[in-house]
Amino acid sequence: MAKGHRSQIKRERNAVKDTRPSAKLSYARVPVQKACFVLDAIRGKDVQAALGILTYNPRYASSVIKKLLESAIANAENNNGLSADNLYIAECYANKGPTMKRIRPRAQGRAYRIEKRLSHITVVLDER
């Protein structure tokens, strides 16, 4: 069991900062399930191979994730001073965002609800 007061435990946990370069896209107009198909294809790969996969992947989510990956690479080079040749994708995941609810008119005065799902996508890089 952890020792100390709850606030002390939280303070110690929050003091440890992740220094790995990353990029996050909030409220992306891609459902989590569709984003995860693309993220699974690039997880653990080096950056150049991942960019190649994303360039020729026909899914819409791949164009969004490619832009996010390029942003993470730029963050690594400018903020952390890392070389793009040694980088690989340490983590990449999509979390559920809010859902936009729309109404579709149907026959005999009925209305069906359409849910347009959003997601928050995160890419974390690391050096080999």
MDTraj code that builds the backbone (N, CA, C; nanometers):
import mdtraj as md
import numpy as np

residues = "MET ALA LYS GLY HIS ARG SER GLN ILE LYS ARG GLU ARG ASN ALA VAL LYS ASP THR ARG PRO SER ALA LYS LEU SER TYR ALA ARG VAL PRO VAL GLN LYS ALA CYS PHE VAL LEU ASP ALA ILE ARG GLY LYS ASP VAL GLN ALA ALA LEU GLY ILE LEU THR TYR ASN PRO ARG TYR ALA SER SER VAL ILE LYS LYS LEU LEU GLU SER ALA ILE ALA ASN ALA GLU ASN ASN ASN GLY LEU SER ALA ASP ASN LEU TYR ILE ALA GLU CYS TYR ALA ASN LYS GLY PRO THR MET LYS ARG ILE ARG PRO ARG ALA GLN GLY ARG ALA TYR ARG ILE GLU LYS ARG LEU SER HIS ILE THR VAL VAL LEU ASP GLU ARG".split()
xyz = np.array([
    [0.0838, -0.1194, 0.0000],
    [0.0000, 0.0000, 0.0000],
    [0.0873, 0.1245, 0.0000],
    [0.0343, 0.2276, -0.0609],
    [0.1076, 0.3544, -0.0668],
    [0.1021, 0.4235, 0.0678],
    [0.2096, 0.4943, 0.0999],
    [0.2147, 0.5636, 0.2279],
    [0.1928, 0.7112, 0.2054],
    [0.1364, 0.7765, 0.3033],
    [0.1174, 0.9206, 0.2955],
    [-0.0267, 0.9575, 0.2646],
    [-0.0498, 1.0844, 0.2696],
    [-0.1823, 1.1373, 0.2419],
    [-0.2090, 1.1351, 0.0916],
    [-0.3356, 1.1335, 0.0562],
    [-0.3742, 1.1253, -0.0846],
    [-0.3150, 1.2397, -0.1674],
    [-0.3146, 1.3608, -0.1122],
    [-0.2595, 1.4753, -0.1856],
    [-0.1090, 1.4595, -0.2075],
    [-0.0404, 1.4008, -0.1081],
    [0.1029, 1.3786, -0.1219],
    [0.1314, 1.2750, -0.2307],
    [0.0511, 1.1704, -0.2352],
    [0.0682, 1.0669, -0.3366],
    [0.0454, 1.1251, -0.4754],
    [-0.0589, 1.2075, -0.4899],
    [-0.0877, 1.2705, -0.6192],
    [0.0246, 1.3648, -0.6604],
    [0.0774, 1.4392, -0.5642],
    [0.1850, 1.5327, -0.5931],
    [0.3086, 1.4589, -0.6441],
    [0.3420, 1.3456, -0.5807],
    [0.4576, 1.2677, -0.6248],
    [0.4355, 1.2084, -0.7632],
    [0.3132, 1.1632, -0.7889],
    [0.2835, 1.1040, -0.9190],
    [0.2894, 1.2085, -1.0299],
    [0.2412, 1.3289, -1.0035],
    [0.2395, 1.4348, -1.1034],
    [0.3768, 1.4998, -1.1214],
    [0.4686, 1.4792, -1.0269],
    [0.6016, 1.5392, -1.0376],
    [0.6838, 1.4725, -1.1475],
    [0.6542, 1.3462, -1.1772],
    [0.7277, 1.2733, -1.2798],
    [0.6681, 1.3106, -1.4152],
    [0.7441, 1.3872, -1.4951],
    [0.6970, 1.4330, -1.6260],
    [0.7555, 1.3442, -1.7352],
    [0.6745, 1.3161, -1.8355],
    [0.7193, 1.2396, -1.9509],
    [0.7893, 1.3347, -2.0472],
    [0.9188, 1.3137, -2.0707],
    [0.9961, 1.4057, -2.1540],
    [1.0008, 1.3614, -2.2998],
    [0.9332, 1.2527, -2.3326],
    [0.9353, 1.2059, -2.4711],
    [0.8564, 1.3027, -2.5590],
    [0.9010, 1.3252, -2.6830],
    [0.8267, 1.4148, -2.7718],
    [0.6935, 1.3527, -2.8132],
    [0.5909, 1.4359, -2.8208],
    [0.4589, 1.3836, -2.8545],
    [0.3777, 1.4910, -2.9243],
    [0.2639, 1.4503, -2.9771],
    [0.1679, 1.5427, -3.0375],
    [0.0296, 1.4860, -3.0123],
    [-0.0659, 1.5748, -2.9879],
    [-0.2012, 1.5318, -2.9583],
    [-0.2989, 1.6112, -3.0437],
    [-0.3958, 1.5422, -3.0998],
    [-0.5013, 1.6058, -3.1774],
    [-0.6327, 1.5805, -3.1053],
    [-0.6962, 1.6877, -3.0609],
    [-0.8248, 1.6749, -2.9922],
    [-0.9384, 1.7014, -3.0897],
    [-1.0481, 1.6363, -3.0677],
    [-1.1720, 1.6547, -3.1443],
    [-1.1516, 1.6251, -3.2929],
    [-1.0812, 1.5179, -3.3246],
    [-1.0652, 1.4770, -3.4640],
    [-1.1960, 1.4145, -3.5114],
    [-1.2378, 1.4461, -3.6345],
    [-1.3644, 1.3957, -3.6865],
    [-1.3476, 1.2544, -3.7422],
    [-1.2933, 1.1676, -3.6580],
    [-1.2729, 1.0276, -3.6937],
    [-1.3187, 0.9455, -3.5742],
    [-1.4030, 0.8443, -3.5945],
    [-1.4390, 0.7581, -3.4822],
    [-1.3161, 0.6825, -3.4301],
    [-1.3171, 0.6496, -3.3027],
    [-1.2034, 0.5837, -3.2384],
    [-1.1718, 0.4507, -3.3072],
    [-1.2735, 0.3754, -3.3403],
    [-1.2520, 0.2433, -3.3993],
    [-1.1795, 0.2543, -3.5328],
    [-1.2175, 0.3527, -3.6144],
    [-1.1536, 0.3690, -3.7455],
    [-1.0119, 0.4230, -3.7312],
    [-0.9882, 0.5090, -3.6315],
    [-0.8535, 0.5602, -3.6086],
    [-0.7612, 0.4488, -3.5601],
    [-0.8138, 0.3564, -3.4816],
    [-0.7318, 0.2499, -3.4256],
    [-0.6834, 0.1521, -3.5321],
    [-0.7594, 0.1343, -3.6407],
    [-0.7128, 0.0489, -3.7500],
    [-0.5810, 0.1011, -3.8052],
    [-0.5721, 0.2322, -3.8217],
    [-0.4508, 0.2937, -3.8768],
    [-0.3401, 0.2956, -3.7716],
    [-0.3744, 0.3281, -3.6469],
    [-0.2731, 0.3349, -3.5410],
    [-0.2085, 0.1990, -3.5161],
    [-0.2866, 0.0916, -3.5272],
    [-0.2309, -0.0419, -3.5070],
    [-0.1272, -0.0765, -3.6136],
    [-0.1442, -0.0188, -3.7338],
    [-0.0517, -0.0489, -3.8433],
    [0.0848, 0.0169, -3.8235],
    [0.0907, 0.1278, -3.7483],
    [0.2177, 0.2005, -3.7351],
    [0.2798, 0.1889, -3.5966],
    [0.2122, 0.1293, -3.5020],
    [0.2640, 0.1221, -3.3650],
    [0.3948, 0.0433, -3.3606],
    [0.4988, 0.1042, -3.2989],
    [0.6277, 0.0376, -3.2837],
    [0.7214, 0.0523, -3.4020],
    [0.6749, 0.1071, -3.5118],
    [0.7581, 0.1210, -3.6316],
    [0.8463, 0.2456, -3.6204],
    [0.9548, 0.2484, -3.6997],
    [1.0338, 0.3706, -3.7022],
    [0.9593, 0.4749, -3.7853],
    [0.9980, 0.5996, -3.7701],
    [0.9200, 0.7122, -3.8205],
    [0.9093, 0.7109, -3.9730],
    [1.0194, 0.6788, -4.0421],
    [1.0171, 0.6809, -4.1889],
    [0.9251, 0.5723, -4.2443],
    [0.9272, 0.4547, -4.1838],
    [0.8388, 0.3470, -4.2280],
    [0.6927, 0.3823, -4.2015],
    [0.6669, 0.4445, -4.0869],
    [0.5297, 0.4839, -4.0527],
    [0.4762, 0.5886, -4.1495],
    [0.5610, 0.6843, -4.1878],
    [0.5177, 0.7857, -4.2847],
    [0.4871, 0.7219, -4.4199],
    [0.5643, 0.6228, -4.4591],
    [0.5371, 0.5516, -4.5834],
    [0.4056, 0.4766, -4.5790],
    [0.3778, 0.4119, -4.4655],
    [0.2510, 0.3393, -4.4497],
    [0.1340, 0.4360, -4.4565],
    [0.1461, 0.5481, -4.3859],
    [0.0363, 0.6444, -4.3814],
    [0.0131, 0.7118, -4.5164],
    [0.1191, 0.7305, -4.5940],
    [0.1049, 0.7972, -4.7232],
    [0.0196, 0.7152, -4.8186],
    [0.0376, 0.5839, -4.8176],
    [-0.0321, 0.4988, -4.9146],
    [-0.1503, 0.4225, -4.8561],
    [-0.1891, 0.4548, -4.7351],
    [-0.3073, 0.3926, -4.6759],
    [-0.4319, 0.4669, -4.7256],
    [-0.5323, 0.3976, -4.7783],
    [-0.6480, 0.4668, -4.8372],
    [-0.7481, 0.5239, -4.7359],
    [-0.7349, 0.4913, -4.6100],
    [-0.8323, 0.5387, -4.5114],
    [-0.8180, 0.6886, -4.4865],
    [-0.9321, 0.7527, -4.4517],
    [-0.9298, 0.8968, -4.4224],
    [-0.8471, 0.9257, -4.2984],
    [-0.8546, 0.8379, -4.1988],
    [-0.7831, 0.8602, -4.0728],
    [-0.6324, 0.8660, -4.0937],
    [-0.5819, 0.8003, -4.1970],
    [-0.4376, 0.7988, -4.2184],
    [-0.3843, 0.9371, -4.2542],
    [-0.4626, 1.0171, -4.3268],
    [-0.4170, 1.1529, -4.3603],
    [-0.4111, 1.2401, -4.2352],
    [-0.5065, 1.2219, -4.1461],
    [-0.5090, 1.2982, -4.0210],
    [-0.3921, 1.2569, -3.9325],
    [-0.3664, 1.1282, -3.9218],
    [-0.2607, 1.0772, -3.8352],
    [-0.1238, 1.1096, -3.8935],
    [-0.1119, 1.1128, -4.0264],
    [0.0153, 1.1488, -4.0896],
    [0.0546, 1.2914, -4.0522],
    [-0.0421, 1.3812, -4.0562],
    [-0.0164, 1.5203, -4.0191],
    [0.0253, 1.5305, -3.8718],
    [-0.0393, 1.4512, -3.7875],
    [-0.0073, 1.4492, -3.6454],
    [0.1329, 1.3935, -3.6213],
    [0.1700, 1.2904, -3.6947],
    [0.3034, 1.2315, -3.6816],
    [0.4110, 1.3300, -3.7255],
    [0.3852, 1.4027, -3.8329],
    [0.4811, 1.5041, -3.8778],
    [0.4983, 1.6135, -3.7721],
    [0.3900, 1.6472, -3.7040],
    [0.3977, 1.7456, -3.5959],
    [0.4818, 1.6923, -3.4800],
    [0.4637, 1.5650, -3.4471],
    [0.5421, 1.5051, -3.3382],
    [0.6909, 1.5004, -3.3738],
    [0.7215, 1.4743, -3.5007],
    [0.8616, 1.4730, -3.5450],
    [0.9216, 1.6127, -3.5323],
    [0.8462, 1.7144, -3.5730],
    [0.8939, 1.8522, -3.5612],
    [0.9146, 1.8906, -3.4156],
    [0.8258, 1.8453, -3.3272],
    [0.8424, 1.8711, -3.1841],
    [0.9714, 1.8073, -3.1324],
    [1.0002, 1.6858, -3.1784],
    [1.1204, 1.6152, -3.1337],
    [1.2462, 1.6895, -3.1778],
    [1.2448, 1.7392, -3.3013],
    [1.3641, 1.8068, -3.3532],
    [1.3826, 1.9444, -3.2901],
    [1.2755, 2.0213, -3.2769],
    [1.2874, 2.1585, -3.2287],
    [1.2953, 2.1683, -3.0768],
    [1.2103, 2.0952, -3.0060],
    [1.2032, 2.1091, -2.8606],
    [1.3043, 2.0206, -2.7870],
    [1.3253, 1.8983, -2.8378],
    [1.4118, 1.8045, -2.7673],
    [1.5482, 1.7879, -2.8324],
    [1.5673, 1.8412, -2.9537],
    [1.6946, 1.8313, -3.0229],
    [1.7300, 1.6908, -3.0670],
    [1.6302, 1.6087, -3.0976],
    [1.6543, 1.4714, -3.1399],
    [1.6620, 1.4643, -3.2920],
    [1.7294, 1.3616, -3.3415],
    [1.7384, 1.3401, -3.4858],
    [1.6218, 1.2539, -3.5312],
    [1.5631, 1.2865, -3.6450],
    [1.4462, 1.2135, -3.6953],
    [1.4825, 1.0714, -3.7383],
    [1.6105, 1.0457, -3.7651],
    [1.6512, 0.9124, -3.8110],
    [1.6409, 0.8075, -3.7013],
    [1.6569, 0.8486, -3.5756],
    [1.6593, 0.7530, -3.4643],
    [1.5244, 0.7360, -3.3965],
    [1.4207, 0.8050, -3.4436],
    [1.2921, 0.8042, -3.3739],
    [1.2056, 0.6850, -3.4151],
    [1.1262, 0.6381, -3.3212],
    [1.0237, 0.5386, -3.3497],
    [0.8992, 0.5724, -3.2700],
    [0.7876, 0.5111, -3.3054],
    [0.6604, 0.5403, -3.2399],
    [0.6489, 0.4515, -3.1168],
    [0.6658, 0.5125, -2.9995],
    [0.6614, 0.4374, -2.8744],
    [0.5167, 0.4075, -2.8355],
    [0.4310, 0.5074, -2.8461],
    [0.2895, 0.4901, -2.8123],
    [0.2059, 0.5649, -2.9142],
    [0.0905, 0.5108, -2.9450],
    [-0.0083, 0.5844, -3.0231],
    [-0.1443, 0.5251, -2.9883],
    [-0.2360, 0.6131, -2.9542],
    [-0.3679, 0.5664, -2.9136],
    [-0.4721, 0.6728, -2.9434],
    [-0.5966, 0.6282, -2.9469],
    [-0.7102, 0.7177, -2.9701],
    [-0.8086, 0.6994, -2.8554],
    [-0.8480, 0.8091, -2.7956],
    [-0.9479, 0.8079, -2.6889],
    [-1.0783, 0.8663, -2.7402],
    [-1.1866, 0.8270, -2.6765],
    [-1.3183, 0.8711, -2.7189],
    [-1.3388, 1.0182, -2.6851],
    [-1.3929, 1.0925, -2.7800],
    [-1.4279, 1.2319, -2.7593],
    [-1.5790, 1.2472, -2.7527],
    [-1.6278, 1.3693, -2.7587],
    [-1.7732, 1.3889, -2.7561],
    [-1.8379, 1.3416, -2.8862],
    [-1.9685, 1.3225, -2.8813],
    [-2.0436, 1.2762, -2.9968],
    [-2.1405, 1.3851, -3.0401],
    [-2.1348, 1.4220, -3.1692],
    [-2.2318, 1.5179, -3.2224],
    [-2.3566, 1.4399, -3.2627],
    [-2.4711, 1.4870, -3.2193],
    [-2.5960, 1.4170, -3.2495],
    [-2.6726, 1.4942, -3.3559],
    [-2.7077, 1.4263, -3.4629],
    [-2.7819, 1.4855, -3.5728],
    [-2.9077, 1.4037, -3.5970],
    [-3.0036, 1.4644, -3.6677],
    [-3.1300, 1.3951, -3.6918],
    [-3.1496, 1.3767, -3.8404],
    [-3.1907, 1.2565, -3.8787],
    [-3.2152, 1.2214, -4.0181],
    [-3.3643, 1.1955, -4.0352],
    [-3.4328, 1.2717, -4.1207],
    [-3.5755, 1.2459, -4.1415],
    [-3.5979, 1.1124, -4.2122],
    [-3.6986, 1.0391, -4.1682],
    [-3.7321, 0.9094, -4.2261],
    [-3.8794, 0.9084, -4.2663],
    [-3.9248, 0.7968, -4.3144],
    [-4.0607, 0.7869, -4.3667],
    [-4.1650, 0.8031, -4.2570],
    [-4.2811, 0.8543, -4.2939],
    [-4.3987, 0.8674, -4.2074],
    [-4.3704, 0.9536, -4.0852],
    [-4.2916, 1.0588, -4.1030],
    [-4.2704, 1.1556, -3.9962],
    [-4.1752, 1.1128, -3.8873],
    [-4.1115, 1.0013, -3.9043],
    [-4.0174, 0.9566, -3.8023],
    [-3.8839, 1.0285, -3.8199],
    [-3.7997, 1.0187, -3.7174],
    [-3.6661, 1.0775, -3.7235],
    [-3.5677, 0.9797, -3.6614],
    [-3.4598, 0.9522, -3.7333],
    [-3.3543, 0.8666, -3.6812],
    [-3.2388, 0.9543, -3.6357],
    [-3.1725, 0.9123, -3.5310],
    [-3.0580, 0.9872, -3.4806],
    [-2.9303, 0.9344, -3.5477],
    [-2.8471, 1.0275, -3.5899],
    [-2.7158, 0.9939, -3.6426],
    [-2.6127, 1.0484, -3.5447],
    [-2.5186, 0.9641, -3.5068],
    [-2.4147, 1.0063, -3.4126],
    [-2.2833, 1.0192, -3.4860],
    [-2.2284, 1.1391, -3.4861],
    [-2.0986, 1.1646, -3.5486],
    [-1.9958, 1.1680, -3.4369],
    [-1.9155, 1.0646, -3.4325],
    [-1.8244, 1.0469, -3.3199],
    [-1.6915, 1.1181, -3.3441],
    [-1.6368, 1.1742, -3.2361],
    [-1.5083, 1.2426, -3.2403],
    [-1.4084, 1.1639, -3.1551],
    [-1.2798, 1.1906, -3.1757],
    [-1.1782, 1.1217, -3.0965],
    [-1.0611, 1.2139, -3.0677],
    [-0.9842, 1.1784, -2.9659],
    [-0.8619, 1.2478, -2.9301],
    [-0.7467, 1.1510, -2.9595],
    [-0.6594, 1.1885, -3.0518],
    [-0.5531, 1.0995, -3.0967],
    [-0.4187, 1.1503, -3.0433],
    [-0.3376, 1.0599, -2.9892],
    [-0.2071, 1.0953, -2.9326],
    [-0.0991, 1.0073, -2.9934],
    [0.0139, 1.0687, -3.0288],
    [0.1303, 0.9966, -3.0810],
    [0.2496, 1.0362, -2.9954],
    [0.3179, 0.9373, -2.9383],
    [0.4369, 0.9601, -2.8554],
    [0.5550, 0.8920, -2.9219],
    [0.6622, 0.9673, -2.9421],
    [0.7839, 0.9147, -3.0056],
    [0.8904, 0.8878, -2.9007],
    [0.9897, 0.8107, -2.9383],
    [1.1042, 0.7868, -2.8518],
    [1.2255, 0.7571, -2.9403],
    [1.3429, 0.7611, -2.8790],
    [1.4671, 0.7409, -2.9536],
    [1.5174, 0.5988, -2.9323],
    [1.5654, 0.5356, -3.0385],
    [1.6197, 0.4001, -3.0280],
    [1.7616, 0.4025, -2.9732],
])
top = md.Topology()
chain = top.add_chain()
for i, resn in enumerate(residues, 1):
    res = top.add_residue(resn, chain, resSeq=i)
    for name in ("N", "CA", "C"):
        top.add_atom(name, md.element.get_by_symbol(name[0]), res)
traj = md.Trajectory(xyz[None], top)
